[in-house]
Amino acid sequence: MSYYDIHMIVKDDCKEGYSVFVEASDENEAVQIMTDNHLYEDAEDLNNIDYVGEISEKEYKEAKGIQ
């Protein structure tokens, strides 16, 4: 398993983009997990995925607040 940062671009000027962090076997599965579990703020954001990048387990745990 690997860890992924899925970054969204938000078209609303009042909000910045955000990241969703998931554990998956590859980038496609990461996006599928995010979609299936509704780990996004707005369905429109699914059309605005900026990038899917692999991150380290340490970065993942820090982002999720896991000790």
Backbone as CSV, one residue per row, in Angstrom:
resi,resn,N_x,N_y,N_z,CA_x,CA_y,CA_z,C_x,C_y,C_z
1,MET,0.830,-1.186,0.000,0.000,0.000,0.000,0.872,1.246,0.000
2,SER,0.360,2.268,-0.639,1.038,3.558,-0.675,0.069,4.616,-0.167
3,TYR,0.591,5.797,0.010,-0.210,6.909,0.517,-0.246,8.000,-0.541
4,TYR,-1.430,8.603,-0.717,-1.594,9.591,-1.777,-2.223,10.885,-1.264
5,ASP,-1.775,11.972,-1.845,-2.325,13.308,-1.631,-3.068,13.654,-2.912
6,ILE,-4.387,13.786,-2.818,-5.207,14.187,-3.968,-5.545,15.652,-3.742
7,HIS,-5.018,16.511,-4.593,-5.221,17.946,-4.398,-6.286,18.476,-5.336
8,MET,-7.218,19.245,-4.775,-8.314,19.828,-5.544,-8.075,21.316,-5.737
9,ILE,-8.428,21.808,-6.885,-8.472,23.240,-7.141,-9.922,23.660,-6.917
10,VAL,-10.124,24.684,-6.110,-11.477,25.173,-5.866,-11.658,26.458,-6.660
11,LYS,-12.710,26.503,-7.449,-12.923,27.653,-8.341,-13.523,28.862,-7.613
12,ASP,-13.964,28.653,-6.382,-14.546,29.726,-5.574,-13.414,30.595,-5.027
13,ASP,-13.460,31.875,-5.288,-12.397,32.787,-4.849,-12.299,32.900,-3.333
14,CYS,-13.344,32.524,-2.634,-13.353,32.652,-1.171,-12.654,31.487,-0.477
15,LYS,-12.385,30.416,-1.210,-11.755,29.239,-0.616,-10.501,28.876,-1.381
16,GLU,-9.550,28.312,-0.652,-8.341,27.802,-1.301,-8.567,26.337,-1.654
17,GLY,-7.663,25.800,-2.454,-7.719,24.374,-2.753,-7.455,23.577,-1.491
18,TYR,-7.688,22.280,-1.573,-7.453,21.427,-0.404,-6.990,20.053,-0.867
19,SER,-6.490,19.284,0.085,-6.004,17.938,-0.211,-6.827,16.898,0.531
20,VAL,-6.950,15.745,-0.101,-7.549,14.570,0.522,-6.432,13.529,0.572
21,PHE,-6.265,12.898,1.733,-5.186,11.932,1.907,-5.781,10.542,2.052
22,VAL,-5.324,9.602,1.216,-5.844,8.236,1.267,-4.706,7.226,1.144
23,GLU,-5.004,6.017,1.611,-4.082,4.889,1.480,-4.644,4.000,0.378
24,ALA,-3.825,3.680,-0.618,-4.302,2.900,-1.759,-3.123,2.206,-2.430
25,SER,-3.442,1.319,-3.378,-2.374,0.597,-4.072,-1.834,1.387,-5.266
26,ASP,-2.645,2.320,-5.826,-2.156,3.151,-6.922,-3.014,4.419,-7.010
27,GLU,-2.644,5.305,-7.921,-3.331,6.596,-8.038,-4.804,6.432,-8.397
28,ASN,-5.113,5.507,-9.297,-6.514,5.303,-9.694,-7.360,4.828,-8.519
29,GLU,-6.797,3.889,-7.734,-7.532,3.400,-6.570,-7.700,4.525,-5.541
30,ALA,-6.708,5.386,-5.411,-6.794,6.511,-4.471,-7.985,7.392,-4.805
31,VAL,-8.137,7.732,-6.080,-9.268,8.567,-6.508,-10.582,7.811,-6.298
32,GLN,-10.589,6.512,-6.572,-11.799,5.708,-6.394,-12.214,5.667,-4.924
33,ILE,-11.252,5.505,-4.022,-11.541,5.483,-2.580,-12.113,6.827,-2.149
34,MET,-11.499,7.902,-2.617,-11.983,9.237,-2.269,-13.425,9.414,-2.744
35,THR,-13.706,8.992,-3.969,-15.040,9.132,-4.550,-16.054,8.261,-3.814
36,ASP,-15.716,6.989,-3.609,-16.644,6.055,-2.963,-16.995,6.471,-1.540
37,ASN,-16.037,7.078,-0.845,-16.241,7.446,0.557,-16.611,8.920,0.737
38,HIS,-16.857,9.608,-0.369,-17.264,11.025,-0.335,-16.295,11.873,0.492
39,LEU,-15.000,11.696,0.243,-13.968,12.424,0.983,-13.629,13.752,0.309
40,TYR,-14.638,14.403,-0.205,-14.451,15.682,-0.878,-15.499,16.641,-0.343
41,GLU,-15.263,17.930,-0.504,-16.165,18.932,0.052,-17.381,19.172,-0.825
42,ASP,-17.201,19.041,-2.139,-18.289,19.337,-3.069,-18.103,18.442,-4.289
43,ALA,-19.183,17.873,-4.793,-19.086,16.976,-5.951,-18.422,17.665,-7.141
44,GLU,-18.607,18.966,-7.259,-17.989,19.733,-8.348,-16.461,19.626,-8.297
45,ASP,-15.928,19.445,-7.077,-14.471,19.352,-6.914,-13.877,18.159,-7.668
46,LEU,-14.678,17.134,-7.906,-14.179,15.948,-8.609,-13.746,16.286,-10.036
47,ASN,-14.274,17.379,-10.566,-13.873,17.828,-11.896,-12.632,18.714,-11.851
48,ASN,-12.160,18.999,-10.655,-11.066,19.946,-10.485,-9.883,19.349,-9.730
49,ILE,-9.611,18.070,-9.981,-8.450,17.447,-9.350,-7.193,18.016,-10.006
50,ASP,-6.356,18.618,-9.188,-5.123,19.241,-9.666,-4.069,18.170,-9.914
51,TYR,-3.835,17.342,-8.917,-2.856,16.265,-9.065,-3.103,15.186,-8.024
52,VAL,-2.570,13.998,-8.279,-2.557,12.902,-7.320,-1.096,12.547,-7.148
53,GLY,-0.570,12.741,-5.951,0.844,12.494,-5.714,1.074,11.538,-4.569
54,GLU,2.061,10.684,-4.733,2.405,9.752,-3.668,3.177,10.497,-2.586
55,ILE,2.831,10.195,-1.328,3.508,10.816,-0.193,4.023,9.710,0.726
56,SER,4.898,10.080,1.641,5.458,9.093,2.569,4.444,8.764,3.669
57,GLU,4.675,7.634,4.342,3.807,7.250,5.454,3.844,8.320,6.545
58,LYS,5.011,8.908,6.762,5.165,9.965,7.772,4.300,11.183,7.410
59,GLU,4.363,11.613,6.143,3.553,12.753,5.691,2.057,12.445,5.832
60,TYR,1.684,11.211,5.491,0.292,10.789,5.577,-0.192,10.862,7.024
61,LYS,0.600,10.295,7.937,0.202,10.278,9.347,0.139,11.690,9.922
62,GLU,1.075,12.550,9.528,1.041,13.936,9.989,-0.220,14.636,9.481
63,ALA,-0.553,14.409,8.221,-1.731,15.053,7.617,-3.027,14.564,8.284
64,LYS,-3.059,13.299,8.655,-4.246,12.716,9.271,-4.272,12.909,10.778
65,GLY,-3.161,13.414,11.356,-3.096,13.597,12.801,-2.945,12.289,13.565
66,ILE,-2.311,11.305,12.917,-2.099,9.997,13.545,-0.744,10.015,14.257
67,GLN,-0.752,9.523,15.479,0.507,9.479,16.246,1.327,8.276,15.832
